[in-house]
Amino acid sequence: MRPYRPDHEGVSTRAGPFSMIHLMSTNRFRQIFEMKKRARLKDDDSWVELPTGIFTTDGIWFHTSEAALYEYAGEVIESVGVGRLLAQAGSWLKSAEAAAVLSLAISLLLVSPLSAVLITLVVFVGWEAIGPAVVFVPIVRLFSVLSTASFQGILYVLIMSWLASGGQLIAAGVGLSGFILFRWGIIRKVLEPLAERLSGTTQGAPGSDRVLRSLIVRYAISMRVTLSSTESFEKRIIEIWQRGKRNE
């Protein structure tokens, strides 16, 4: 049997393989630590990155990638986080429905059902047309509450019950129907092309990407940081969007 001899550095030659295993384990733990550190900013459960963009659990497509976001607004992403930005952009995307649903409920208490419907449609189309360009960070959280099914459900149960108890059954029926149509996204599908024509963005990036870009710009202004080329970022969005359309 070969006798044990320490090498010239005082380390056992037999310890070589074990040292390599220890080193590999250490490196692996470091990688895991870095991944967990990044996970503090990235909510893995709320979105996933695919070749055709980022898809969230809310069913919203953003035609970009995490790498492109870091390249465009690294300081903003490091401060706010990808998951939080996507969630806030999603809340703002739903703000037109939230504003319209709230408008319908209040209008039914004040005016006739027909007038309430007209007011609600104007609110929805107008908000949908200008919303992506006028993102306001301070009220994004407000719309994140107003757009939830629980808030809207409680609001409509109270108001529709009040209307029904007062004998205004037509108003209650209009309110209930409008609530369902907005929640199912039917009104958006019908009126979104009109809103896009009014905003002049029929040939540009989708609304989700415009909202995300506007939100990043708002954060950059408040943080006083400089963004990279907006033109390059938008070009990349269009490329991913068109790739997705070809794969449909």
N, C-alpha and C positions, 0 to 999 in steps of 0.2 A: 504493500500500500504506500502511495506517495505521501511522504511526511508533510505536515503543515508548515509552511514558511511564509511569513509576512513579506510583502514586497518592499521596495526601497522607500515607499511613502508611508509605510506603517499600516497599510490597509490589506486585509486578507485578499489573496487572489481568488479564493473561493467566494468572496463577497461580491465579485463583479456582477454576476447575473441578478443577485438580489438588489444591488445598487441600481441597476437598470430598471428593475421592476418598480423600485421605490420612486425613481425619477419619473417614470411613466405615470405612476399613480398620482404623484404630486402635480404633474402637468395636467392630468385629467381633472383633478380637483380644482385647479386654477381655472380651467376652461368652464367647468360647471359653475364656479363662483361668478365668473364674468357673465355667463348666460343668465344666472339668477339676478345679477346686478342690472343687466339690460332689461330683464323682465319686469323690473320695478316701473320702467317707463312703458314697456310694451305689454298690453293686455292680450295675451295669447288666446284667451277664451272669447274675445269679442270680434276678432277679425283674422282673416287668413290671406296670405299673399299667393296669387296664382299667376300664370303667364299672361293672363288677360287683365290683370289689375288686382286690387285689394277688395275683398268681399267681406262685409260685416254681418254679424248675426241679425241685424235689423233688415237684411236683404238689400243693402245698398252697395252698388259698385262704385269704386273710385279707380279711375284708369291711370294709376301711377304705381310706384313701388316704394318700399321703405328706403331703398338706396337713393332713389330719385328725390324723396322728401328730404333726406339728410343732405344731399348735394345742393338742393335749392335753399333750404332753411335749417341748416344744422343746429344753430344756436337755439332756434325756436323749438325744434324737435327735442333737443336735449333738456330744455326747460319744461316744456309742456307734456311731451310724450306723444307717440303716434296714436295709441289707443284713445287718449283723451281728446285729441284733435278730431279723430274720426267720429267719436261719439258726439262731440259738439256740432260738427258739420252735419251729422245725421239729424240731430235735434232741430237745427235751423232748416234743413230740407223739409221737415214736417211742420214747420211753423206756419205755412200757408193753410194747411188743413186745420191746425190748432186755432188760428185766427178766425177762419171761416166757421168752424164749429162753435166757437165762443160767440161770434157775431150772430149766428142763427139763433142760438138759445136766447140771447138778450133781445134781439129784434122781435122775436115772437111774443115777448112780453109787452112790447111798445107799439108795434104796428101790425098791419094785417099780414096774414101768411104769405100772400103774393109779394108784398113789399119786402118782407123779411127774406124771402128767397132771392129776390133781385139784389138786395144789399149784400147778402152772403156771397153770391156769385161774383159780384164786383170786387168784394174784399179778397176773395180767393185769387181771381185772375190778376188783380193789381199787385197783390203781395207776391204771387208766384213770378210775376214779370220783373219786379225790382228787387226781390229778396236776395238773390245771389250776389248782387252788387253792393248791398248795404248791410252786410253782416255786422252786428253789434255784439261784441263779446260780453258786455255786462248783462244783457238780457237773454243770452243763450240758455243760461240755467233756468230762467223763467219758462222758456218754451219747452225745455226738457221735462218740466212738470206738466205744463198745459197740454202737451201732446200725448201724455200717457192715457191708456184706456181706462185706468181706474179713476183718474180725475174727471175725465169727460163722462164716464158712465155715471158717477155720482151726481155730477152737475145736471145731466139730462134726466135722471130719475127724479130729482127734486123739481126741476122746472116743468117737465112733462106731467108730473103728478099734480102740480099746482094748476096747470092749464086744464087738465082733465077734470079736476075737482070744480073748476069754475065753468064747466060746460063748453070749453073751447076745444072740442074734440078734433076739429080740422087742424087747428094749430098744433095740437099734440101729435097728430098723425104726421104732419109735415115735418115737425122736429125729429120724430123718431126715424122717419124715412131718410131725412138728410143726414142724420148721425150715422146710419148704417152705410149709406152711399159714400160718405167721406171715409169712414173707417175701412171699408173694403177697397178704397182707392179707385172707385169707378168714376167719380167726378174728376179726379186728377187725369185719368186716361182720356177723358173726353175734352177737358179744357186746357190741358198742358200745351198742345200745339198752338192754341190761340195765345197763351201767355208767352211762348217762345217767339212768336211772330211780333208781338208787341214789344218785347225786349230786344228784338233784332239779333237773336243768338241761334237762329235755326241752323247755321252752318258752323258754329263754334263748338267748343267743348260742352259736354253734358252738364246739366245743372249741378250735379254732385261735385264735379271737379271744380266748377266755378266757385261754389260755396267754400270748398276746402282751400282754394287759393286765396280767396278774400279773407278767410279766417286767419290764414298764416300771415297775410299782409298786415292785418289789424294787430296781431300779436307782435310782429316785427316793429311796427310803429311804436307800440306801447313800450317795448323793450329797448327801442333805439338801436336795433341791429340792422345790418345790411344783408339783403338777400342776393342770391346769385341771379343769373339771367332769367327773367320771367318768360321771355320768348322761348328759350330752350326748354323750360319746364312745360310750357303749354304745347310745344311741338311734340315732346315726349308723350304727353297725355293723348294728343290726337293720334299718334302712332299706335298706342296701346288700344285706344278705343276702336280704331279702324280694324286692327288685327282681330279684336273680339267680334266685330260685325262680320268679318269674313269667315270666322269659325262657326257662326251661327247656322 
